[in-house]
């Protein structure tokens, strides 16, 4: 098929199906989104009143606010995926029920790290911290530069071992609750694990950056760095004496790449692809395993549990015949290692495997997806600009108390639309993988007309 025809087909499918499913399911997904927005706003208000008490209490409430934003994302993606029939694309004889796929707390644990990473990388975490800072100023009626970020930076600078102790202690406590939850299956323990994970990630992201900068500053102050700089300057002086002005050309190319190319690529291309990789994890490890088999054109009939990267670590070790050692000391060491390596393998590496799977969908398909995602962002930005021009002309006394309502106005139509787009794109990605493995199958099935369950 002609590449332009393929691109147009993907564009038409993504746009039409996204609008259809968004229009049909808007009441349900809007209600879920409103609950998440309300939970985050309540968390901001409560955290503003606890700022004078203890910074760790404030961060815990702040982390709960982010958790109230992630839960609606997971629920909306699962609801839209059910409407699109993503699970029904798996053959009935291969449709296994995995407890991990049915557990919201497990999905929260898997998606929490990339969710926080996306928010930190694209400035959303700092925007939320600024919202908390505004709420604190409204409560006290006085201007202050103190907020969660600055206080964590001060702790990292003045008392770095306190921050490290909090990070290690939180990880140990979270790991203990995680094991307790695996043995009992109590849902309240799963929610507690998700809350501890959110607190842990916020402290690492907000405070760990400052410690990393301190380590970099310490390294740059060492004498050997000065020696390397002297050698580099000598090389530059030697190259500058050549008639081709190579250093100037390299500087101009590097400056153009860092100032123009990389920011555009990071904002326009990487953000939608990373979001799609995270959204794909919501549909469960079994769906991802079947998608990996389709991509590699391996028959589903020969699928073994533990054969793909998306299966659990226990299944992969069992398939390879790895058994726990019998000696008590060796077994204790293996259990200690599993507490750290197994946690990373089960909760963090799936994001990298999902990203690798999405990137194998094809350049044309990814180009169509990035284009539709950019159109959705442009529509949202112009709506934001239109509202500001229509309602503008007011001072801060008007904007500060009404800012949450304006955020709701901007986000309510477009955030559910974006999540519907992610679900439609992943469904289309599965169709392409299945078509490659089974060329006789239909490439695109229309969106079902039934209402969501």
N, C-alpha and C positions, 0 to 999 in steps of 0.2 A: 504494500500500500504506500502511496505517496506520503512523505513526511508531513507535508502541509495538510493533507487530508486527515492524517492521524492526529495532528495537533488540533485541527478544527473539531474533530469528533470528540476528543477529550475535553476541549473547552465547552462544547455544547452540553455534553453529559454533566460536567461538574456544575455549570451554571443552572441548568434546568432542574436537575435533581435536587440541588441545594435549596433553591427557591421553593420547590414543591414541598419538600419535607419540612422546611422552616415554616411555611404557611400553614400546613396541616397540623403541626405539633406545637405551634407557638403558645397556646394557653398552658400546656403542661410545662414546657421548658421555661417559659416566663415565670411561672410560679416558683419553680426550683431556683431560678436565678434571683428572684426577689428575696427568698429566704437566705441565700448566701450573702447578698448585699446587706440585708438587715443584720445578720450575725457579725459581719465585718465592721459595720458602723457601731454596733453596740460594744464590740471589743475595743474599738478606738476610744470611745467615750470612757469606758471603764479604765483602760490603760492610762488615759490622761489624768485620772484621779489618783492612780497608784504611783505616779512618777516620783512623788516626794517620799514615798515609803521605801521602796527598794527597786533598783534597776532590774534585778532578776525577776521579780514579780511582774514588772511591766513587760519584760520580754516574753514571759510565759503567756500573759494575756494577749500580747501582740501575736504570738505564735498561734494561739487559738483562733485569732481573727483570720490568719492565713489558711488555717485548716477549714474554716467555714467557707472560704473561697474555693478550695480544692475539691471539697465534697460535691458541690453542685456541678463542677466540671465533669467529674467522674460519672455522676448520675445522669447528666444530660447526654454524655457520649454513649453510655450504655442504653439509654432509652431510645435515642435516635438510631443506634446500631440495631436494636431489636426491630424498630420500624422498617429499616432498610433490609432486614433479613440477612445480616452478616453471619450470624451463627448458622442459619439455614443453608449457607453456601457450602458448609462442610458436609460431606456424605454421611448419611445416617449411621452406616457401619463403622465410621471413624470418629463419630461425635462422642467422645468420652467426656464424662463429668469429672472435673477437677475441682477439689475444694478451694484451691487457690483462686480459680476463676470466679467462684461464687461469693468470695469474701471481699466485701468493700474495704475492710481494714487492710487486707493484703494488697489490694490495688492502691490504696493510699500510701502504703509503705514503699511500693515499687515506684510510684509516680512522684513522690514528695521531693526526692533529690533533684530530678530534672526540672520539676516545677519551680523550686527555689532557685535553681541555676538560671532558668530562663528569666525569672523576675529580677535576679541580681544583674544578669548580663545586659538586659535591655532597660535598666533604670527603674523598673516597677517597684523594686524594694525600697529604693531611696524616695520614690514618690509617696509610698505608704508611710515611711518614716517622717516625711514632711507633713503629711496629713495628721499624724499623731502630734507633731510639734505645734501645728496650728491649733489643734484641740487643747493642748496644754496652755497656750497663750490665751485662748478664749476663756479658759477656766480661771487662770490667775490674773488676767487683765494686764499683764506686763510682758514686755519683749525680753526674750532670753534666747541665747544660742545653744542651750542645753537640750539635747534630745537623745534618743536611744543610741544613735550612731556615735555621737560625740562622747557620750558616757562610756560606751564600750571601747572607744578609741583611747580614752583616758585610762581605763583599767588595763588595756593591752600595753600601754606605754609605761605606766607607773607600777602595775602589779601583774606582769604577764603570767606568772605562775598561778595566780588565782584564776585567770581565764582558762589556762590549760587544765587546771584541776576541775573546773566546772565542766569543761568539755569531756574529759575522761570519765568523771563521775556520772554525767548524764548518759554517756554511752553504756556504761556498765549497768546502770539502773534500767535503761531502756532494753538492753539485751536480756536482763533478768525477767522483766515483764513480758518480753517477746516469747521466751521459753515457757513461761507460765501460761501464756495465751495459747501456745501450740498444744500444750498438754490438756488444758481444760476446755478450750474453745469458747470461753466466756466473751461475749461481745464487748462488755465494759472494759475488759483488759485490752482488747484490740484498739478501742478508742484511746485508751491511756497510752498505748505504744505509739499511736499516730501523733498524739499531742507531744510526747517526749521527743519523737523524731523531728517534729516541727521546731521545737525549742532548740534541739541540738543543731539543726541546720542553720537557724537564725544566728546563733552564737558563733558558729564556725564561719558563716559568710560575712557577718558584720564585724566580728572581732578578730577572726583569723587573718583577714586581709591586713590589718594593722600590724600584727605580729610578723607576717611575711615581709611587710615593708621594712620593719625593724631589722630583720635578718639580712635583707638586701642592703640596707644602709651600713650594717656592720661589715658585710663582705666588701663593699665598695671602699671602705676606709682602710682596708688592709694594704700593706706595702706591695704585695705581688700584683694587685690591681694597678698600682701606679707604674710598675715595671711593664705590664702589658700595654698600658696606655702609651708609654714612651716608645715601645716597639711599634705600635700602631701609628703613632705620629711620624716616626722615621719612615715607615712604609709610605704613608701619604705624601710626605715631602719628596720621596724618591719618585713616586708616580706623578706628582704634580710637575716635576721637571721635564716630563715627557711632553711632546708637542700635541698630544691628542686630548688633553684636559679630561682624562678619565675620571678623576674624583668628582668634578663638577657634574659630569653626566650621571654618575652613580647617585650623587646626592639628589639631583632633580628627579630621577626615576624613583628613588626610594620615597621622596617627599610626595610625589604624585600618587604612588601606590598607597601610602599611609593616610594621606589626606582625602583622596578622592575614591580610589578603587575599593579599598578594604571597608570603609564605613558603609558604602552602598551595598557591597556584597553581604556584609554582616546583617544589615537591616532588612534588605529586600529578599535575599536568597536563603540565608541560614536560618532566620527566625521561623518561617513557615515549615521548613524541613524538620527542624528540631521539634516544633509543636506536633507535627504529624507523627514523628517517631514516638513521642510521649503518648499521644492519643491512641496509637496502635496497641500499646501495652494494656489499655483499659479492657480490650476485648478478650484478654486471657491468653495464657501460655499455650493452650491447645490450638487455638486459631493461629497463633504465630508459628507454631511448629508445623502445622499443615501448610501455611504460606511458604515457609522455608523449603519444605519438600516440593511444593509446586515450582518454586523458583529454580531449584536444582534439577527439576524433571525426574525426581525419584518417585516410584510408585507408592501410593499410600498403603497398599496392601502389605508391603514389607516394612511398614513403620514400626519401630521398636521404641518403647518408652525410654527416654534418656539418650536418644540418637541425635537430637538437635540441641542447640544452645539455649532454647527456651524452655526445655524441660527442667525439672527441679534438680538440684545438686545431688540429692539422694538417688534419684533415678539414673543420673549419668554415672555416678560411682558404682551403682549396682550393675549397670550394663557392662562396665569395664571390668567387673569382677573384683573391685576393691572392697575388702572387708576390714572392719575395725580390728586392731591388734588385740590380742588376748591379755598381754601383760598389763597389770594395773598402771604402771608408770607410763608405758607407751600409750595406753588408752587415754590417760589423763592429758598427756601432751597433745594427742590428736584432738581431743575435745576442746582443749584450750585454743588450738589453731583453728578449729572449725568455728569457734565463737567469733572470730574476726574474718577469716578468709571466706567461710561459708556465708556470712552476712553480706559481704561485698558481692559475692557471686550470685546470690539469690535476689538482691534488691538493687544493686547498682549496675552490674554488667548487662542486665536485660535492656537497659536504655541504649548502650552501645551496639548491642546485637540488633535491636530494632532499627536504629539509625542505619546500620549497614544494610539491613533488608530493604528499607525504603529507598536507599540510594541505588539499589539494583533494579528499581522499577522501570528505568529508562529515562533518557534525557528528554525525549519529547513529552512524556507524561509529566515529568517534574516541571518542565517549562510551562505546560498548561496550568498545572497547580499553582506555581508561583505567580503566574499572571492573574489568575482568578483571586488568589489571596491578596495581591497588591490592589486589585480593583475594589475588593471589600474594604481594605484599609483606606483607600482614597475616598470612597464614599463616606466612610465614617469621619474622616478628617474634614471633609468639606461640610458635612452636617454640623460638626462641632464649630467650624468657622462661621457658618450661617447663623447658628444660634447666638454666638458671641456678638456678631454684627447687629442682630435684631434686638438683643436684650442689653447690649453694651451701654456704656455711659454711666455706670454706677461706681461707687467707691467700695472700699473693703468691707464696710459695715453691711453691705448688701451681699457681697460675694461669699464671705466667710461662712455665715450661717446657712446659706442656700447651696453651697458647693456640693454637698452630698446628693442633693436632689438633681443637680445638673449632671453629676456623674452617672446617676441612675438613668437620666434621660438619654445620655450618650450611649450608655452600655446596654440598655435593655433591648433595643432592636438588633444591634450589631454583634454583641458577644454571642447570643444564641445563634445568629447567622453564621458566625465564624466556627462555632462548634459543630453545627450541621455540615458545614463545608468539610471539616476534618473527617467526620464520619463518612460522608459521601466519597471523599478522596480515598480513604482506606478501603471502602467497598470496591471502588474502581481498581485499586491496586491489587486486591485479591482476584478480581476478574481477569486482569492482565496476566497474573501469575498462573491462574488456572488455564487460561487460553494457551499459554506457552506449553504447559504440561499436557493438555488435552486439546489439540487444535480443532477438533470437531465440535467442541462445546460452543455455546453461544457466548459472545464476548461481553455483551451488555444486556442485563435484564432490567426492565423498567422498574421504577420505584413502586412497591405494592400499594394498592389503593386502600387497604384496610387501615383502620384507626389504630393508634398505639394502645397496647395493653395497659 
